[in-house]
Amino acid sequence: MRRLIWIGLLLCMAGCTAQPKPDASLFSRIGGLPMLSRLSNQTLDIVSKDPRTARSFEGVKMVTLKQSLTNFLCVKTGGQCEYEGETMKNAHADVHITMAEFEIMVEVLRERMDINGVGTKEKNELLKILAPMKRDVVSD
């Protein structure tokens, strides 16, 4: 009988502590500002030097763009940053980004997330957030 009481008590305790916690924000799960900054910097370093996409970055202040992209991603993932840049449509209106250039940027971002150990769930969530912006970025 005592054994049964102990088993019941342990099961109750296990049930009480195993309550599902609400998911942390994508910002937290992805690694916060340090990870978003790393992803922004690495991605922009690569695409700004890639001959297939470099023309889009001519004359751009890369330090400012990297910080702006970091803040943008921070806001989109639920972080407490402020993004003061343009809308995606306004920011890319005169750049004439092609579908191929857009796809290269997405591929580089995916690779950077993989290399930096971002989880599959978090990677997919971020890409899902960014996907609708294609129509505001691509102009061909």
Phi and psi in degrees as GROMACS dihedral restraints (atoms count N, CA, C in turn):
[ dihedral_restraints ]
;  ai    aj    ak    al  type     phi  dphi    fc
    3     4     5     6     1   -62.1    20    10
    4     5     6     7     1   -37.7    20    10
    6     7     8     9     1   -62.5    20    10
    7     8     9    10     1   -40.6    20    10
    9    10    11    12     1   -64.4    20    10
   10    11    12    13     1   -38.6    20    10
   12    13    14    15     1   -64.9    20    10
   13    14    15    16     1   -44.2    20    10
   15    16    17    18     1   -62.9    20    10
   16    17    18    19     1   -42.0    20    10
   18    19    20    21     1   -63.6    20    10
   19    20    21    22     1   -43.5    20    10
   21    22    23    24     1   -61.6    20    10
   22    23    24    25     1   -43.5    20    10
   24    25    26    27     1   -63.1    20    10
   25    26    27    28     1   -44.4    20    10
   27    28    29    30     1   -63.6    20    10
   28    29    30    31     1   -41.3    20    10
   30    31    32    33     1   -63.7    20    10
   31    32    33    34     1   -41.0    20    10
   33    34    35    36     1   -63.0    20    10
   34    35    36    37     1   -44.7    20    10
   36    37    38    39     1   -63.6    20    10
   37    38    39    40     1   -42.0    20    10
   39    40    41    42     1   -63.3    20    10
   40    41    42    43     1   -41.8    20    10
   42    43    44    45     1   -65.6    20    10
   43    44    45    46     1   -36.3    20    10
   45    46    47    48     1   -71.0    20    10
   46    47    48    49     1   -37.3    20    10
   48    49    50    51     1   -85.9    20    10
   49    50    51    52     1   -16.0    20    10
   51    52    53    54     1   -93.2    20    10
   52    53    54    55     1    16.5    20    10
   54    55    56    57     1   -62.4    20    10
   55    56    57    58     1   134.1    20    10
   57    58    59    60     1   -65.1    20    10
   58    59    60    61     1   134.3    20    10
   60    61    62    63     1   -90.5    20    10
   61    62    63    64     1   147.7    20    10
   63    64    65    66     1   -61.4    20    10
   64    65    66    67     1   144.7    20    10
   66    67    68    69     1   -59.5    20    10
   67    68    69    70     1   138.4    20    10
   69    70    71    72     1   -68.7    20    10
   70    71    72    73     1   162.4    20    10
   72    73    74    75     1   -63.3    20    10
   73    74    75    76     1   156.2    20    10
   75    76    77    78     1   -57.7    20    10
   76    77    78    79     1   -38.1    20    10
   78    79    80    81     1   -52.3    20    10
   79    80    81    82     1   -48.8    20    10
   81    82    83    84     1   -68.4    20    10
   82    83    84    85     1   -45.3    20    10
   84    85    86    87     1   -68.3    20    10
   85    86    87    88     1   -28.3    20    10
   87    88    89    90     1   -80.2    20    10
   88    89    90    91     1   -18.9    20    10
   90    91    92    93     1   120.9    20    10
   91    92    93    94     1    11.3    20    10
   93    94    95    96     1    68.4    20    10
   94    95    96    97     1  -161.6    20    10
   96    97    98    99     1   -60.0    20    10
   97    98    99   100     1   -40.3    20    10
   99   100   101   102     1   -58.4    20    10
  100   101   102   103     1   -42.6    20    10
  102   103   104   105     1   -70.8    20    10
  103   104   105   106     1   -42.5    20    10
  105   106   107   108     1   -64.0    20    10
  106   107   108   109     1   -37.5    20    10
  108   109   110   111     1   -65.1    20    10
  109   110   111   112     1   -43.8    20    10
  111   112   113   114     1   -61.5    20    10
  112   113   114   115     1   -46.3    20    10
  114   115   116   117     1   -62.9    20    10
  115   116   117   118     1   -43.6    20    10
  117   118   119   120     1   -62.7    20    10
  118   119   120   121     1   -49.7    20    10
  120   121   122   123     1   -61.9    20    10
  121   122   123   124     1   -48.8    20    10
  123   124   125   126     1   -64.4    20    10
  124   125   126   127     1   -45.4    20    10
  126   127   128   129     1   -61.5    20    10
  127   128   129   130     1   -48.2    20    10
  129   130   131   132     1   -68.1    20    10
  130   131   132   133     1   -35.1    20    10
  132   133   134   135     1   -59.5    20    10
  133   134   135   136     1   -41.4    20    10
  135   136   137   138     1   -72.5    20    10
  136   137   138   139     1   -52.7    20    10
  138   139   140   141     1   -70.2    20    10
  139   140   141   142     1   -25.9    20    10
  141   142   143   144     1   -74.5    20    10
  142   143   144   145     1   -16.3    20    10
  144   145   146   147     1  -108.5    20    10
  145   146   147   148     1   -10.3    20    10
  147   148   149   150     1   -73.2    20    10
  148   149   150   151     1   126.5    20    10
  150   151   152   153     1   -58.2    20    10
  151   152   153   154     1   -22.9    20    10
  153   154   155   156     1   -78.2    20    10
  154   155   156   157     1   -18.4    20    10
  156   157   158   159     1  -131.0    20    10
  157   158   159   160     1    -8.1    20    10
  159   160   161   162     1   -58.4    20    10
  160   161   162   163     1   -33.6    20    10
  162   163   164   165     1   -57.5    20    10
  163   164   165   166     1   -28.8    20    10
  165   166   167   168     1   -71.5    20    10
  166   167   168   169     1   -13.9    20    10
  168   169   170   171     1  -111.4    20    10
  169   170   171   172     1     3.5    20    10
  171   172   173   174     1   -62.5    20    10
  172   173   174   175     1   129.7    20    10
  174   175   176   177     1    77.5    20    10
  175   176   177   178     1     3.1    20    10
  177   178   179   180     1   -88.0    20    10
  178   179   180   181     1   136.2    20    10
  180   181   182   183     1   -77.2    20    10
  181   182   183   184     1   101.7    20    10
  183   184   185   186     1   -64.1    20    10
  184   185   186   187     1   -35.6    20    10
  186   187   188   189     1   -61.3    20    10
  187   188   189   190     1   -43.7    20    10
  189   190   191   192     1   -66.6    20    10
  190   191   192   193     1   -43.6    20    10
  192   193   194   195     1   -62.9    20    10
  193   194   195   196     1   -42.4    20    10
  195   196   197   198     1   -61.2    20    10
  196   197   198   199     1   -44.0    20    10
  198   199   200   201     1   -66.2    20    10
  199   200   201   202     1   -40.7    20    10
  201   202   203   204     1   -64.3    20    10
  202   203   204   205     1   -43.7    20    10
  204   205   206   207     1   -64.8    20    10
  205   206   207   208     1   -40.5    20    10
  207   208   209   210     1   -59.5    20    10
  208   209   210   211     1   -47.2    20    10
  210   211   212   213     1   -64.8    20    10
  211   212   213   214     1   -38.9    20    10
  213   214   215   216     1   -61.0    20    10
  214   215   216   217     1   -49.3    20    10
  216   217   218   219     1   -64.0    20    10
  217   218   219   220     1   -36.7    20    10
  219   220   221   222     1   -59.7    20    10
  220   221   222   223     1   -49.2    20    10
  222   223   224   225     1   -63.0    20    10
  223   224   225   226     1   -45.8    20    10
  225   226   227   228     1   -65.8    20    10
  226   227   228   229     1   -24.7    20    10
  228   229   230   231     1   -97.5    20    10
  229   230   231   232     1     1.6    20    10
  231   232   233   234     1    99.1    20    10
  232   233   234   235     1    13.4    20    10
  234   235   236   237     1   -80.0    20    10
  235   236   237   238     1   170.8    20    10
  237   238   239   240     1   -99.2    20    10
  238   239   240   241     1    40.2    20    10
  240   241   242   243     1   -93.8    20    10
  241   242   243   244     1   169.9    20    10
  243   244   245   246     1  -117.1    20    10
  244   245   246   247     1   128.0    20    10
  246   247   248   249     1  -103.1    20    10
  247   248   249   250     1   118.9    20    10
  249   250   251   252     1  -111.0    20    10
  250   251   252   253     1     9.7    20    10
  252   253   254   255     1   -78.4    20    10
  253   254   255   256     1  -178.1    20    10
  255   256   257   258     1   -71.7    20    10
  256   257   258   259     1   167.4    20    10
  258   259   260   261     1   -67.1    20    10
  259   260   261   262     1   160.4    20    10
  261   262   263   264     1   -60.7    20    10
  262   263   264   265     1   -38.2    20    10
  264   265   266   267     1   -64.0    20    10
  265   266   267   268     1   -48.3    20    10
  267   268   269   270     1   -67.5    20    10
  268   269   270   271     1   -39.7    20    10
  270   271   272   273     1   -65.6    20    10
  271   272   273   274     1   -28.0    20    10
  273   274   275   276     1  -111.5    20    10
  274   275   276   277     1     4.8    20    10
  276   277   278   279     1   -56.6    20    10
  277   278   279   280     1   -42.5    20    10
  279   280   281   282     1   -99.4    20    10
  280   281   282   283     1     4.7    20    10
  282   283   284   285     1   -90.0    20    10
  283   284   285   286     1   -25.5    20    10
  285   286   287   288     1    57.6    20    10
  286   287   288   289     1    56.1    20    10
  288   289   290   291     1   -69.2    20    10
  289   290   291   292     1   131.5    20    10
  291   292   293   294     1   -89.1    20    10
  292   293   294   295     1   165.2    20    10
  294   295   296   297     1   -60.6    20    10
  295   296   297   298     1   -40.4    20    10
  297   298   299   300     1   -61.9    20    10
  298   299   300   301     1   -42.7    20    10
  300   301   302   303     1   -64.6    20    10
  301   302   303   304     1   -42.3    20    10
  303   304   305   306     1   -60.7    20    10
  304   305   306   307     1   -46.0    20    10
  306   307   308   309     1   -64.4    20    10
  307   308   309   310     1   -34.8    20    10
  309   310   311   312     1   -64.6    20    10
  310   311   312   313     1   -44.2    20    10
  312   313   314   315     1   -60.0    20    10
  313   314   315   316     1   -45.1    20    10
  315   316   317   318     1   -63.2    20    10
  316   317   318   319     1   -42.3    20    10
  318   319   320   321     1   -63.6    20    10
  319   320   321   322     1   -42.0    20    10
  321   322   323   324     1   -64.5    20    10
  322   323   324   325     1   -43.0    20    10
  324   325   326   327     1   -60.4    20    10
  325   326   327   328     1   -43.7    20    10
  327   328   329   330     1   -58.6    20    10
  328   329   330   331     1   -47.2    20    10
  330   331   332   333     1   -60.5    20    10
  331   332   333   334     1   -42.6    20    10
  333   334   335   336     1   -64.1    20    10
  334   335   336   337     1   -40.2    20    10
  336   337   338   339     1   -64.0    20    10
  337   338   339   340     1   -41.9    20    10
  339   340   341   342     1   -62.3    20    10
  340   341   342   343     1   -49.0    20    10
  342   343   344   345     1   -62.2    20    10
  343   344   345   346     1   -33.8    20    10
  345   346   347   348     1   -91.2    20    10
  346   347   348   349     1     7.7    20    10
  348   349   350   351     1    77.0    20    10
  349   350   351   352     1    22.7    20    10
  351   352   353   354     1   -70.2    20    10
  352   353   354   355     1   133.0    20    10
  354   355   356   357     1   -64.7    20    10
  355   356   357   358     1   155.3    20    10
  357   358   359   360     1   -58.5    20    10
  358   359   360   361     1   -44.6    20    10
  360   361   362   363     1   -60.1    20    10
  361   362   363   364     1   -46.1    20    10
  363   364   365   366     1   -67.5    20    10
  364   365   366   367     1   -41.2    20    10
  366   367   368   369     1   -59.7    20    10
  367   368   369   370     1   -47.4    20    10
  369   370   371   372     1   -64.7    20    10
  370   371   372   373     1   -38.2    20    10
  372   373   374   375     1   -63.4    20    10
  373   374   375   376     1   -43.7    20    10
  375   376   377   378     1   -65.3    20    10
  376   377   378   379     1   -44.7    20    10
  378   379   380   381     1   -62.7    20    10
  379   380   381   382     1   -35.5    20    10
  381   382   383   384     1   -66.5    20    10
  382   383   384   385     1   -36.1    20    10
  384   385   386   387     1   -67.5    20    10
  385   386   387   388     1   -39.7    20    10
  387   388   389   390     1   -82.0    20    10
  388   389   390   391     1   -26.5    20    10
  390   391   392   393     1   -53.0    20    10
  391   392   393   394     1   -45.0    20    10
  393   394   395   396     1   -64.1    20    10
  394   395   396   397     1   -15.5    20    10
  396   397   398   399     1   -74.8    20    10
  397   398   399   400     1   -12.1    20    10
  399   400   401   402     1   -54.2    20    10
  400   401   402   403     1   -42.7    20    10
  402   403   404   405     1   -64.7    20    10
  403   404   405   406     1   -24.4    20    10
  405   406   407   408     1   -89.6    20    10
  406   407   408   409     1   -16.1    20    10
  408   409   410   411     1   -99.6    20    10
  409   410   411   412     1   -45.8    20    10
  411   412   413   414     1   -80.7    20    10
  412   413   414   415     1   133.0    20    10
  414   415   416   417     1  -122.2    20    10
  415   416   417   418     1     9.1    20    10
